[in-house]
Amino acid sequence: MSSAANVMLAIHEKRTTPTDLYRPLRLYIASAYSEREAAAADDDLAAVRDLRADVEQPSLPDPSSLERRRDALLAYARALSLVEPRFPISPDRAHVHSLAFTWHDAFKTGKKASVASIHLEKAAVLFNLAAVYSQIALAADRATDVGIRTACGSFQSAAGAFAWMRESGVAAKAVAAGATTVDVTPECAAMLEKLMLAQAQECFFEKVIAGGKPPALCSKVARQVGIFYEEAYAALSAAPLSQHFDKTWVSHVQLKAAQFYADACYRCSLDLHEKEEIAQEIARLKIGISALADAKKVARGVAAPLLDSVNKLESNMKTNLERAMKENDRVYLMRVPDASSLGALPAASLVKPTSLAEVLDASKERLFSSLVPDGSMKALSKYTEMVDNIIRTQAEKLQQASEITRVRLKEMDLPDSILSLEGNITLPLDLKEDVEAVQISGGPAGLEAELQQLRDLSRVNQELLVQTEEMLQKEANEDAQFRTQFGSRWTRPQSSTLTKNIQDRLNLFASNLKTAGDSDSQIERGLKESYPLMSILDRRPIESALPSISRPIMSLDGNEDAIVGALKQSLRQLESLGAQRAGLEDMLKEMKRKDDILPKLMAGVGSHDDLFKKEISKYDPVCAEIADNIVAQEQLLLQIQAQNEQFAAVFNLEDYKVARERCYKQIAAAVAKYRDIKKNINEGLNFYVTLQEAIGKIKQQCSDFIMTRNIQCREMIEDVQKKLAAKQTCRGTLLRHQIRTVHHHHHRLTLPMRRAPMVFHLGVIQDPGTLSPSQDPLTHSHTRRMVRHRNSLRMVRHRNSLLMARPTLVTTNSRHTSNLPTMTMANKHILEDGAGSTTIHISPSRSRSRHILSHRTMPRGSIQGRGGRAGGSGAEDARHVFDELLRRGRGASIYGLYRALAHVARHSPAAAMSRYNRMARAGADEVTPNLYTYGILIRSCCRAGRLDLGFAALGNVIKKGFRVEAITFTPLLKGLCADKRTSDAMDIVLRRMTQLGCIPNVFSYTILLKGLCDENRSQEALELLHMMADDRGGGSPPDVVSYTTVIDGFFKEGDLDKAYSTYHEMLDRRILPNVVTYISIIAALCKAQAMDKAMEVLNTMVKNGVMPNCRTYNSVVHGYCSSAQPKEAIGFLKKMRSDGVEPNVVTY
């Protein structure tokens, strides 16, 4: 089996005869278990049969076929590992007795073995696996770097397969079962392992030669090649292999061994020549030439390229020997040493068998996973209980010994007293953590700054309270002034009556502020009185405040150092015993983990008790070590006790302990006092922050109240003016004359407008330049209020100046002057808000009483700006505007009408539905509803909780032939999900919308996702998410909100693994989370105390450029504290401050 091209050996596979595994194994399952189990195992049996059929097929020489062959053999080997413990194959009638495996010898194909044993099958498969690896190596092109690496790795894998045959006992069990072919014996496996390692090392030799490495290194590599070949030759020369292999194999291995030994001598001689050690060079060359000559004498039938290589090496060595001898005779004159006096050539092994444990591991395979014999399971359970008892007993002994050590050392104050003597003073861990927390939060010195913050908040609240009271007082004064001026005509309620509740609350706030101020004074006094006690907490490090042990000033014998040294040595020994105990406990657990006797139970014969006794005995050495460890510890503790008594007497430890305990108590008292003051300050801060919000709300209510009162004031003034309008006949005659002049002389309009612009005011038309305040007692009494309108009048004048360039903007007609409608609140705001409103466009319409109110007439402040609060003037204005526009019908702006309806719907869904009904009753001659109108109606119905009416409106949309969009369904989907009817919402999105020709968008799907998660159906939400991602969602791929919704749902259900995997799936799809996603994930992981995963997400968050905020840090700190990791919590708090994020009250 030589290869003339590569001068290396590959191995042919063993041949087998077809064998049917399906029927015998199925019969065994039916008899040992049940027919139902046999039917359930049909697929697994068919899979094993197919794997066996693949192995039976001969392999092809091309590399791709060899790799497929290797994979097929590995798959079948793993399957056999699962078959072996479940199916006892032997001639026994109770076993699988009708199954026999037949395999031919790989080297003498006429011989074969046929045995009813799975061990022969496993050994043959491993042999063929090694053979395929050797063929892959031989097929590689070693002239390239990739080829030589492939060859070297494959030869080592082949060696690993043969090593596995030998070390796992498969070969020995095959021989014991009756396998008669030599190729599967342990001896043959060991020989072939060495042969494969020799050829792998030879590949390395070719590489170092091609790389021009130094001769010394080449010599070491070549020598190791020769050693491997020598070991293979020795095995070939011994029984049972000596008469089994072809002579050409033996000659090839023998000649290779001699060649590489001679090559090592040759490379060594080159190195010696460079060092001018001519005598040793001559000796090495002679030894190598002699070895080659001896090997060539017995070499028969070897490959011609190998002989050529040997002859070339011999020629080079003879040439160098002749040169070296001449140089020695002429120049060096050195004595050539005998061969026996030279040391062995050094060798360097660069290869080893590749372990096949990982590729042959069948733990992840699922074949026959449900088949375990009842007897074996009961026996295994009994054995497992016996092992558990041993481990539990020994673990209790180990833990008890460790506890005894801890208690005894604490009683002796060790090793703290030794550390104190050396200057390494430490606080108790819990006290040290308390002090570190105090120092991180600023320490006693930082309390003054927080106290100042308390004072500042108190001052701010006081100022807010005063401002609010002043606002109310100012409004009350104005109300009293008008009441005095107008008398009985001023009919609105008094301010004091309306503001009584607000005033009571302000008085209560003032009382609370006074009480809080007294508490602040107490805190300030307490801080001042307790600062001397707490100042110890500002010492850094805090250990500098502790007392230390000092050496005695005088000593009679001066042996203090010896006493301390002996005690420290004993403590080190005790620590070593503790480490040994930990190692022994881990060893027991590892032994139990690897202790799998199920295959022995399932295939073995005889008593289980005998097997248990034999298997349990392997734990006896570890138990003995544990007993010895405990005895040694007890003796050592007695020794340490005596040494410590001597140490305490010399260094006066009793006084030190008293002083140390006193210092501990002082530090603990300082921490308690600091926490008390800190708690009071935090309560004060929380109180002032809450009070500030409350006062702010009251102040806003007061502002709203004052604005409402001002509106009432203007309305009452209007009412009074209307009553007095009849008395102003003379003024009205003059006004009508001016309007008639404007109508007949339109071309002269610009001059009077520049001089005295016309404005709408209080429902009549006036010329500010024609009347003086003294002509109207009411107007005269409001001179100061008219001043407030001066800015508004200026803005109107500015607009009128623009009208000169655009005369169509404002037109008046004397015929329509008397028919001006009574102004609504929206119209009043247009006139009185000055710069915040737009110009009214009034023009003749189809009748004398109608005007077109275009979208330019809708003031920005009248609906949007004043409608920010439900029930405020904005909602009422929107209703007035809608009613006016609907009354105008087709003459009105459709855009303005719909916009007004939208504002009405925002404040009152019921009012919006009522006004829609009025539109519908008006008919097509007036205003025709469109899709936008129906959208407003659907939203109003859903907000009012009437989904039935919403769907009725949708039906009307479809009936009228409108093309519906996804946004039309959005309020309906939200309403269904809010009512826990997510299934109905899914039917609409996945079926009904498509039938209507409407494609759902990502918002539609996200509503479904949230509805499913709210109903604890996050798994269904994940499936819907996958449908969106797989282009089955109608071209609406999920976005960051979709994934965040599902992740949050899994967290709420407590399924951390699903949530975390969904988060990674989101990253794999290159969807970057936003800050909301990161915060929710980190908070949930920290709440579940999965801190490792939380920190991984936090690091990813920072890496992606999303900076964590205070809430994120608070979640991590809380997670560490909840999982009993105070050190990590404190460390992360330090990191939080170093990152520039200041902790807040929640943090502490």
C-alpha positions, 0 to 999 in steps of 0.5 A: 500500500505504498505510494510512489508519488509521495513515499508515504503509506495510506491504509485501505478500509476494511470491507463488510457484508450488508447487514440489516439492523432494522428488523432485529432491533425492532423485534427486540424493542417490541419484546423488551418494551412494547409494540407501541415503543417499537412503532415510535422508534421506526424513524430512528431504526430507519436512520441507523439502517441508512447510516449502515448502508452508507458505510457499506458503500465503497469510497472513491479516491477524490478528496470530496468523496473522502470527506463525505466518507469521513462524515458518514463514518463519524455519524455511524460511530455516534449512532453506535454509541447510542445503540450499544447501551440500549441493545445488548447484541450477543448470542444470548436469547434474551438479547439481540441474538439474530444479528452478526457483523462480518468484516474482512481484514484490511491487510489480508482480505481473504480473512474475515470475522463474523461476530454477534458483538457491537464491539467488532462493529465499533472497532471496524468503523474506527479503523475505517475512519482512521484509514479515510483520514490517512487517504485524505492526508496522502491525497493532499498536495504537500507542495503547498502550505495548505496541502502540507497542513491538511496532510499533517492534520489528517495523519494526526486525526488518523493516529487519534482514531487508532489511539481511541481504539486502543485506549477506550478498550474497543479493540480489546473488547472486539478481540474478547468477543471473538474477532479473529482478524489481526487488524482490530487488535490493540497491538495493530492499533498501537503500531498504526498510531505510531506510523501515522504520527511518523508521517505527520512529523515527516510533514513537519520536517518537509515544512522546516526544510522548505522554510530554511530553518537552522540545521540544529532544528531540522536535526531534532525534527528528523530525529523524532520522525526516525523515533516514530518509525523505529517504534512502528518497526519494533511493533511490526517485528513482534507478534502478532504483527510480524507474520501479518503484514507484507514484507514491503511494509516492513522494509518501507518502515525500516528504511524510513527509520534509518533514513531519518536517523541518518538525516538527523546525523547529517543535519547535526553534522552541518551544525557542528561544521558551523561550530568548527567541531570537525571531530564530532562532525566526522563521527556523526557522518560515519554513524549515519552512513553506516545506518543507511548501509545496513538498512539498504541491505535488507530493503526489498520491494520499497518504492523507487523514489524512496531509494533515490532519496536514500541514495542522494542523502548517502551521497551528500553525507559521503561528500561532506565526510570526505571534506571534513576528513581532509580539513581535519587532516590538514588543519584541525588534527582532532581525534575522532571520538568513538560512536559509543562515546557520543550522546543521543541526538536530541529530538523535538516532537511536533505532533500528537494524536488528535482527540476524537472525543468531541466529534464522536460525542453523541450526547446531542443526538436524539436517537432512541432517547425514549428507550431505557430498560426499567431494570437498568433505570431502577438499578441506576437510581439505586446506584445514584442514591448511593453516590449521592449519599457518599458525596453528601456525607463527605461534603458535610464533613468538609463544610463542618471542618471549614466552619470549625476553622473559621470559628476557631480563628475568629475566637483567636482574632486571627489573622486580623491581629497578624495583619494589624501588626504588619500595618494591614488593618482592616474593618469588618466587611459590613462596616467597611461597606457602610463607610464606603457608601457614606464616603461615595455619597459625599460624607459628612462634609457633603451634608452641608451642601444638601442642607443648602439645597434644602434651604434653596427649595424652601425659599423657592416654595415660599416665593411661589406661594407669595406669587400665587397669593398676590395673583389672587389678591390682584384679581380680587382688588380688580373685581372689587373696583369694578363692583364699586364702579358699576354697582348692581350692574356688576352681577358676577360672583365675588372673587373671595367666594370662588377662591375660598378652597384655593385660599384654604389650600394656600394657607395649608401650604403656608402652615406646612412650610412653617413646620418644614422650616422648623424641621430644617432648623432641627436638622441643622442643629443636629448636623452641627452637634453631631459633626465631631462624631461623624468627622471620623467618616471623612478619614481616607482610608478609614483604616487610618482611624483604627488603633494598631498593635505595637511591638513591646518596648523591652523584651527579655529574650527578643524572640518576638519575630520568631513567635510571629514567624511560627504563627504565620507559617502555621496559618499558611499550612492551615490555608493550604489544608482549606484549599485542599478540602475545596479541591477534594470537594470539586474532585468528588463532584467531577467524579460523580459527573463522569460516573455513568454506569448505564451502559454497564447496567444495560449490557452487563450480566451478573449481580448489580450489587457486585457491580455497585461495590466495584464502582463505589470503591473508586470513591474510597481514596478521595474519602480517605484523603478527606479524613486525613485532611480533617485530622491534620487540621485539628492537630494544626489548630491546637498548635496555632492555639498554643502559638497564639497564646504566646503571641498575645502575651508578648504583644498585649493583645487584650488592650488592643482588642478593647481599643479596636472595639471602641473604635468600631462602635464609634464608626458604627455610631457615626454611620448611624447618625449620618444615615439618620441626618441623610434620611431627614434631609432626603425626606425634606428634599422630597417634601419640598419637591412635592410641595413645589409641584402642588403649589405650581398646580395651584398657581396654574389653576389660579392663572386659569381662574384669572383668565376666565374671570377676565373673559367674564369681565369682557363679556359683562362689559359687552352686555352693558355696552349693548344696553347703552347702544340705544342711547348713542343715536347721534353717534350711530348716525355719524357712523352710518354716514362714514360707511355710506361715504366709504361705499360711494367713494371706494377709490378714496378708501386708503386715506381715511384708513391710514388716518383712522383705521376701521376695526371690529369691536364688540359687535359694532363698527367704530372709528377710534378717531371719531369718539372721545372717551368723555362722550361715553360714560362707560368708555370713559370709566374704562380708559385704563382698560382701553389702554390695554387694547392699544397694542391690539389696535396697533396690530389692526392698524398695521393690517389695515396699512397692508390692506391698501396694497390688497384692497380685496382683503377687507371689503364692506358693504352698507347693505350687510353692515346691519346684518353682521352676526353676533360675535362668538368667543372665537371671533372676539379673540380674533379681534382682541388677541392682536398679533396672535390672530389672523384677519377675518375675510367677510364678503357677500354670499348667496344671501344677505345674512351669510358670509364665507368664513374661510380657513384664514379666519380660524385664529391660531389661538382660538382653537389650538392655543386655547384648547389645550385644557379639556373643557377650556375655552378652546373646546367651546370656541371649536363648537361655536366655529363648527356650528357657524360653518355648518350653518353656512353650508356650501359657502363655508370652508370644508377644511375649516369645518373638518378642522373644527370637528377634529378639535371638538372630537379631541375634547368631547367624543360625544359632542363630535358624534352629535355634530356629525349627525347634524352634518349627515342630516344637513344632506349633500346640499349643505356639507358632504362628509368625506373619508376624513370626516369618517376618520374623525367619527371612528376615532370619537366612537372608539374614544367614547368606548363605543366600538360598535358605533365605530364599526358601523361608521366603517361599514358606512365608509365601505358602503359609500365606496371610499378606499380605506387606508390602514390608518382608518383601522388604527383606532378600531384595532386599539379599541379591540386590544384594549378590550382584550379582543386581540384575536378579533383584531388579528382577524381584521389585520390578517384577513379582512383588511386584505379582502378590502384591498387595504395593506396593513402597515407596521403600526397595525402589526405593532398594535397586535403585538402589544395586545398579545403581550398584554394578554400574556401571549408573547409567544404568539406575538413572537410568531407574528413578529417572525411572520412580519420579518419573513415578508409574510406581513405584506411588506411591513417589516418589524421595526425597533418598536415592534421588537421592543414590545415583544421583548417587554412582553416576555419580561413581564411574563418572566421568560428571560431566555425568550426575551434575551434571545429575541433581543439578540435576534433583533441585533442579528437583523441589524435593527439597532435598539433605542434608549427605550429598548435598552432601558427596559431590557436592563431594568428587567434583567436586573430585576431578575438578578441576571446581572451578567446579561444586564452588563452585556446589554449595557456594554452593547448599549455604550458600544452602539453610541447610546449613553445610559442615563440615571434610570439605567444606572439605578436599575443596575445598582438595584440589581446588584443590591437585590442579588447580595452583591454590595461591592459590585453595587458600590463599584458601579456607583463609582463608575456612575459618578465617573461617567458624569451621571449624578446619582439622585434620591432613588439611587441612594 
